[in-house]
Amino acid sequence: MMLVGKNIIMRTVEVEDAEFVFTMRQNKTKTKYLSVVTGTIETQKEWIINYKQRENQKEEFYFVIESKDKEKLGLVRIYDFQHNSFSWGSWLIKEDAPKTTAIESALQIYEFGFYELNFENSHFEVQKRNDKVIAFHQRFGAKIIGENGSALLFDFKKNDYEITKEKYRKYF
């Protein structure tokens, strides 16, 4: 599966991406607010094989974010499908990626979740100390609806996204 944006392509992860995924997940700076990943490239391959079964069941989707010339720029996952809501996260973008990569990948995730999967809502959590990502989601229009230990709980409705989408129209 492939999602095509203005400057990026997001395609579902394949076993051949294991080294890239593992390397990104081992970057201590980028992953300090994510769950710790242990193991090896081989265990990452096994994880991807198991993930592909969940993808085939349409339970979750894990994307590699690439430039139009196929340079790998990052990763993002959409998962935890509940009644009418999806979550997304595991969002990692390389330090040297174009500045628009974050905005474009977020827009593509919302387009996919709201219009392809037909959810009406997005729910997700962000670690309280992750100020940049909290600010990013608030600029997008997501609302903090609670706390869960060290995380803030966010809610973002499709109707709010449609307003936000107009603000970011130039990224489509």
C-alpha positions in Angstrom: 0.0 0.0 0.0 1.2 3.5 -0.8 0.1 7.0 0.2 1.3 9.7 -2.0 1.8 13.3 -0.8 3.2 16.4 -2.4 6.8 15.6 -1.6 6.7 12.2 0.1 5.5 8.7 -0.4 4.4 6.5 2.5 4.5 2.8 1.8 3.9 -0.1 4.2 7.0 -1.5 5.7 8.5 -4.7 4.2 11.0 -7.2 5.7 13.7 -5.6 3.6 13.2 -2.4 5.7 14.3 -4.1 8.9 17.7 -2.6 9.1 16.3 0.9 8.5 13.6 0.4 11.1 16.1 -1.1 13.6 18.5 1.8 13.1 15.8 4.4 13.5 14.5 2.7 16.6 18.1 2.6 18.1 18.6 6.4 17.7 18.5 7.4 21.4 17.8 11.1 20.6 14.8 10.3 18.3 13.3 7.6 20.5 13.7 9.0 24.0 9.9 9.3 24.2 9.1 5.9 22.6 9.1 2.4 24.0 12.6 0.8 24.1 13.4 -1.7 21.3 15.9 -4.4 22.0 17.2 -7.2 19.9 18.8 -7.3 16.5 18.0 -6.7 12.9 16.9 -10.4 12.8 14.4 -9.9 15.6 13.2 -6.7 13.8 12.6 -8.9 10.7 10.6 -11.3 12.8 8.6 -8.4 14.2 7.8 -7.2 10.6 6.7 -10.6 9.5 4.3 -10.8 12.4 3.2 -7.2 11.8 2.4 -8.1 8.1 -0.2 -10.5 9.4 -1.9 -7.7 11.3 -1.6 -5.5 8.2 -3.3 -8.2 6.1 -6.1 -8.2 8.7 -6.3 -4.4 8.5 -5.6 -4.1 12.2 -2.7 -1.7 11.8 -0.4 -0.1 9.2 3.3 0.7 9.6 4.7 3.1 7.0 8.1 4.0 5.7 8.2 7.7 4.8 10.2 8.3 1.7 11.1 11.2 -0.6 9.8 10.9 -4.2 13.3 9.7 -5.2 13.0 6.8 -2.7 15.2 8.2 0.1 14.0 6.8 3.4 13.0 9.7 5.7 11.2 8.1 8.6 8.5 5.9 10.0 5.0 6.2 11.3 2.3 3.7 12.4 -1.5 3.8 12.6 -3.0 1.3 15.0 -5.3 0.7 18.0 -8.5 0.8 15.9 -11.4 1.2 18.3 -15.1 1.6 17.5 -14.8 4.8 15.4 -11.3 6.0 16.3 -7.6 5.3 15.4 -4.3 6.0 17.1 -1.1 6.8 15.5 2.5 7.1 16.6 5.9 5.4 16.5 6.6 8.5 14.5 10.3 8.9 13.7 11.8 11.3 11.2 15.5 11.5 10.3 17.3 14.6 11.4 18.3 15.5 7.9 14.8 15.0 6.4 13.2 18.0 4.6 11.4 20.3 7.1 8.0 19.5 5.5 8.3 15.8 6.2 6.6 15.9 9.6 3.6 18.0 8.4 3.2 16.0 5.2 3.3 12.6 7.0 0.8 13.7 9.6 -1.5 15.0 6.9 -1.2 11.6 5.1 -1.9 9.7 8.3 -5.1 11.7 8.9 -6.2 11.4 5.2 -5.7 7.7 5.5 -7.4 7.3 8.9 -10.3 9.6 8.2 -11.0 9.0 4.5 -9.6 5.6 3.6 -10.4 3.8 6.9 -13.5 6.0 7.5 -12.8 6.8 11.2 -14.4 9.9 12.7 -11.8 10.4 15.4 -8.2 10.0 16.3 -6.9 9.3 19.8 -3.3 9.2 20.8 -0.9 9.9 23.7 2.3 11.9 23.9 4.8 11.9 26.7 4.4 15.0 28.8 8.1 16.0 28.4 7.9 15.8 24.6 7.2 19.5 24.2 7.8 19.7 20.4 5.3 17.0 19.6 2.7 18.3 22.0 3.0 21.7 20.4 2.8 20.2 16.9 -0.5 18.3 17.7 -2.0 21.4 19.3 -1.2 23.5 16.2 -3.0 20.8 14.2 -6.1 21.3 16.4 -5.8 18.1 18.6 -7.2 18.6 22.2 -5.7 17.3 25.4 -8.5 15.3 27.1 -6.6 13.8 30.0 -3.5 12.2 31.4 -2.2 8.7 31.8 0.8 8.7 34.1 3.6 10.3 32.1 1.5 10.8 29.0 -1.0 13.4 27.8 -4.1 11.9 26.1 -5.2 13.6 22.9 -8.4 13.6 20.8 -8.7 14.9 17.2 -12.0 14.8 15.4 -12.4 14.5 11.7 -14.4 17.7 11.7 -11.5 19.5 13.3 -9.1 18.0 10.8 -11.2 19.3 7.9 -10.6 22.8 9.3 -6.9 22.2 9.8 -6.6 20.7 6.3 -7.5 24.0 4.8 -4.7 25.7 6.8 -2.1 23.2 5.4 -3.5 23.0 1.9 -0.1 23.9 0.3 1.3 20.6 1.6 -1.0 18.5 -0.6 
